[in-house]
Amino acid sequence: MWDSVEHHNAWRETPAFTEFVGSIRDYLTGPTGMEHFATISEG
């Protein structure tokens, strides 16, 4: 999990991200969607 959008975007620039996407690329059918959630209650 990332603390911010900036941390997420920084990860996308790493060799690890490139390797990850390369390993799943054959399963992707187009641009991927992304959703972000925040915990509003713990209980």
Buried (B, 14 or more C-beta within 10 A) or exposed (E): EEEEEEEBEEEEEEEEEEEEEEEEEEEEEEEEEEEEEEEEEEE
